[in-house]
Every structure is written in structure tokens, then in C-alpha cells.
Amino acid sequence: MTDYVDITGVTEGRNGPAVPLRTEINEFIQNKDMLNIYLLGLQRMQSLPKTDKLSWFQIGGIHGRPYTAWDNVSGIAGNNTGYCTHSSILFPTWHRPYVAVYEQALFASVKAAVQAFPEGPTKTKYMRLVPSFRIPYWDFAANQKLPDIVLRQEKVTVETPTGTKTINNPLYSYNFGTNIDKREFPERQYYTWPATIRQPLIRGRAPAATDKSSPDQVQRGLDSNFRNIRDRMYALLTQNGYKEYKAFSNDGWVRNGRADDYDSLESIHNMIHGITGGDGHMGHPGYAAFDPIFWLHHCNVDRIFALWQVLNPNSYVTDQIALNSTFWSRGSQQSNNPTIEGVNTGLLPFHKNDREYYTSQTCRELKQFGSTYPELIDWGVVGPTQVKQNVVAAVTRLYGTQAPAGRIAGSSSGSGTIAAAIAPFKAMAQHAVGIPQTDGPGDDDHAGHKHAEVHKHDTKKPFVSVAEGGHPSLLEDNHYHEYFADIRVDKYCLGGSFNVHIFMGDFNTDPVARMLDRNLVGTFTVFANNSDNTGCGKCKQNAEEGLTVTASIPLTGGLLDRIPDNSIPELQSLEPDIVVPFLNKKLHWRLDGTAVHREEVPSLKVAIATAIVDLPDHENDFPTYRAWRPLYDVTRGRPCGIVEGDDL
């Protein structure tokens, strides 16, 4: 037995090149037996002593608080400041072994929970499922509805070794136990709350131990931002500006004078933290990983990273000097011998073996951790070209049919459900693995799901089909214009996480209601620690330096919603000469419910950009975005608006 955690992922259930699937949570819970052993495993892992390296507390603590060494991985002398890789080129790759070690630990708890059953048919039934158990993901860009068992049910009924029992729901929250150590959790609300909570309604008052989650607030926030989240995801996976890993990977501002790469996987990820957490644990980087929803979220973040890898196989981590120090690196601001962050940088504290840590290079292949996703069935059954076509098909059906390109082309005739988009890949997975993914009715028998053959294309079928109900008047020679709000701001300017809301039309003066406003078209969430009291050394240095982060909010969906509206006669097309004066009059931005003034937050800059979009000739291609340019007439003379001569 080693004295370190040997991170292998889950080794059971592998069958040669075949590995079991991580499935979407709304599909996962349809299998009641698999759900039962999942809940039992979560309960067991959350009840392990805090001193156990594979306990919920210890693995959650890798992400932030209490900022102590994990798995005996000591930092550079004097650098006891956490493993943070936010706003870093290592953001996607560092989180991959992090998700893998969580899955490995949870699998061990699932197996132990099932082994505790007495011999008999119930134990046999559950033991058959154990090898194929993998953690679920929540595809927030395809379905914003969180199932009640995640969002609302404080108690659940499970089958245990001693009979049916009602327990605290381990998907709803994690209980820290009594006597939280203020040295570990120094912020008042976090040593006050005995369990993780989401969107607590505490603004304007002190936190109390009796505070509760606000599931309605979480769901309303997801509902009001859903279209924009989906459009951002589609843009991230299809636009040319995000084909380079550096732009795709993290929210740090790339000063290149371009308007086509302001968004990132990290920035979209930040928004989900903000909406689900608010002033609770998920909304704070130091505490987020203790909330069970963190793992549903980050499993999906890893999935999106994996999809992007298939679409862009020749782009990956490149070397750059680490600007700021972490627990395990020296930054150029603090050292004459700074660490080079790159493809071979150790992703501490994650051991690959007794001599080395995982690197971005050694965790490049997801399958080595014993899991994959429905869209990524390669397994030696099909080649890379077919895998890429599978991903293009899934991205189009999950996120593209109701994105502007799909709406304009009239290609939204598909069901658009997660089940429909991934069902063919799941069927291939079950055939290839040869072990049970379910015990009882197969996935194809789930009620309410219409499966679509998304990977079987007629390659000669044109993408554009005006007869299916699109907007032919918006097309000219098979192209049209899209619009984006490119935003940047100092990450630490407000001493914690905050939002920039974008509205198209009048908006509510009540700050609390703005996230739910009917004219809200998108939100930029900045996911940040308070640099004055955080234990994150990198965050402190980033704050001193004025680290700038960015996001790009698609506006075209909001414009399309308004074009058919006779009450807006001035908006009858997507041509710039029509859209620019409309946006100049109707587009507004506010910072966490406060009117934005340049002198209040001088780092906040908002630019409006447009691009010409060429629709593809075939279904298995993406649109092409070209001729990007800023529209200064929309922002000139407005608080925080970009003007000629400003950096992009």
C-alpha cells in the first residue's frame, strides 16, 4: 500500500478499450437502482472522518479552504497558499485529475456501501451495477432544469443493508458537523452555516445557522439565463476564435486586439457557480467544492473540454510564464526564477505514481481514468473522423438548433432533448462495453424521451431549410450578422464574486429582481475570492496586479426575439445599419444591480462586436464566423463603453 493516493480513476468495469459512461443527471436518475447506490456512496463518503484523504471534506478542500497540503504534497517554502488554477492556462487540465480522484473515491464508497448488504438477491442486483458506476454530469447548457433530488429534496428514501430508510439527501447538501474550526473557515457565514447552502437570502443582514437554500431562486436564475448559456456554449465550440486552447481555456484577458475570443470555458463555468451559489458556498471559490452540485457541474466542464479536444485535436496547452505564485509555483512577480506553466507542468497535488504528478500532457486522454462521455465513443469501434462527426452532430442538436444559426436556418425541427442527442452514442456504448449500464428496463424505454439518430447524416442534405420555419428574410447569400457584448473587468475590484448583467430594453430597478428580468439577455459572472482575507496566494497576487477577466455575451438571440414584435418597428433585420441604433438606445449594462459609472469601476469596459456568419452547406458542419469588428457607435459616450483607441 502506498503512502500517497494513486490516482488511476475507476479501474473496474473496463473492457479492453471500452470504459463505462458518465451520463447526464436527468438520465442517470431514471435508473432507480443506480441512483440508490449513488446516494449510499455519497452518504458514506460524506460521513468519513475529515482526516481521511478520500473523505468529502479533504477532497473538497483541495479546491480552496482550508488551504492545507493534501496527500502530503508540500508547497514551495513559504508558499502555503493553495493549488488554485483559476484564470490560468491550466484551468481545464488541472480539474481533470481532480474530477477523476473524486470519482475514484466515490466509487470506493459506493462499492463499500453495496458490500455491506447481506448476501441475497438485493446485494447481487446492486453488485452487478457497481462496475459500471460512474459519476453523472449536469449539462446546464442543454437542460437548465435541475432535478428535484438535486435542488429541492432535503430528505431521500433509500434501500440500505438494514431496510428502507429516510436519510438527509447527500445531493442536496453536505453537513460539516459541529464545531467548525474558524481557523479553517474564517469568514463569518461559512463558520456559521453547518451545511452547504445555495442562494441564501441574506443580503442586508448577518448570516444565521438557520439559513436555508433558496431552490426557487436558483431555478429562476437558471431559467432566465438559459438561452444565453446555451448560445455561449454553442459559440465556444463552433467559433474560430476559440480553436486555440489559450483562448478557450480560461477567462484571463488575451491582449491581442481581437473581438472574437473574449469568452472561455472558465467564464461560462463561472456563471453556473454564480447562479447556483449566490452568496452561498458555490458562489465562493474557496468553499464551492463542498457543495454536491459542484461535482455535477465540473464533470460537465470536463465533458465540454473533452468535446473541444475532439473538435480541435491539434491545439493544446502552450508554455507561458506563471505571473503569480501558487502553493507549488513561483510567479514572475515574486521571483527571478519563475515557473513556466505548460504542457509538462505538474498538476499538484495529483500523483500519477510515486515519482511524478499528472501533467496536462499525461491527462490529455480522458479514457485513461476509466470513464468517457456519450458523445465520445471511440473505443476502437469507429475512427477519429467518425468521433468528430458524432461530436459535431451532438453539439448541433444539443446547443445549435435553437442558437441563432439554427433559428435563422430553420433547422430547429429536432426534439433538442439531451436524451435525443446522446441516445445513439449510449446505445453504441452499451454494445461495446458488454457490462450492464442498467438493471431493469433499458435506457431506450424511458418514458418521455424521443431518440434521434443524430450521428447518421445524409452528407448531401443542406443545412439551410427555409421551409422548416426559419427566417429567410434575414439571410443574404446564405449569411447574416451576429452581435456580441465583449466585457472585461478587474477580477478583484469588488472584493469577491459579482455579476455584470446585460439588458435589451427597460429593466427592473430592484437589484434582487434583475437576474430574473424579462429583458435580461445575459450575465457575466466574475468568480473571485476576497483578496483581503483569502488564503489563496495566487488570488492575492492577481488582485495586486489588477488581473483582467473577460466574457462575451451573445446578443443575437435577444434581437431575434424582438424582430417579429410589431411594438419594435425599428428592428426589422439584423443588418448593422438597423441594429446599431437599436442597441445604442436599448442595450444597458449594470453591475450587481447598481448603475455603472466609469469612475466607480474604471476597469469595466464593454464593447459591442459584430461578425458575418456563413451558414454551412451540410448538417455535419458548423457555421463560419468572419469579418469581426467593434461597433463603437453603440458604446461611445456611455459609462464604461469602448471608444476608438481603446484596447480590445
Secondary structure, 3 states (H helix, E strand, C coil): CCCCCCCCCCCCCCECCECCECCEHHHHCCCHHHHHHHHHHHHHHHHCCCCCCCCHHHHHHCCCCCCCCCCCCCCCCCCCCCCCCCCCCCHHHHHHHHHHHHHHHHHHHHHHHHHCCCCCHHHHHHHHHHHHCCCCECCCCCCCCCCHHHHCCCEEEEEECCEEEEEECCCCCCECCCCCCCCCCCCHHHHHCCECCCCCCCCCCCCCCCCCCCHHHHHHHHHHHHHHHHHHHHHHHHCHHHCCHHHHHCCECCCCCCCCCCCCHHHHHHHHHHHHHCCCHHHCCCCHHHCCHHHHHHHHHHHHHHHHHHHCCCCCCCCEECCCCECCECCCCCCCCCCEECCCCEEEEEECCCCCEEECCCCCCHHHHCCECHHHCCCCCCCHHHHHHHHHHHHHHHHHCCCHHHHHHCCCCCCCCHHHHHHHHHHHHHHHHCCCCCCCCCHHHCCCCCCCCCCCCCCCCCCCCHHHCCCHHHCECCEEEEEEEEEEEECCCCCCCEEEEEEECCCCCCHHHHHHCCCEEEEEEECCCCCCCCCCHHHHHHHHHCCEEEEEEECHHHHHHHCCCCCCCCCCCCCHHHHHHHHHHHEEEEECCEECCCCCCCCCEEEEEEEEEECCCCCCCCCEEEEEEECHHHHCCCCCECCCCCCC
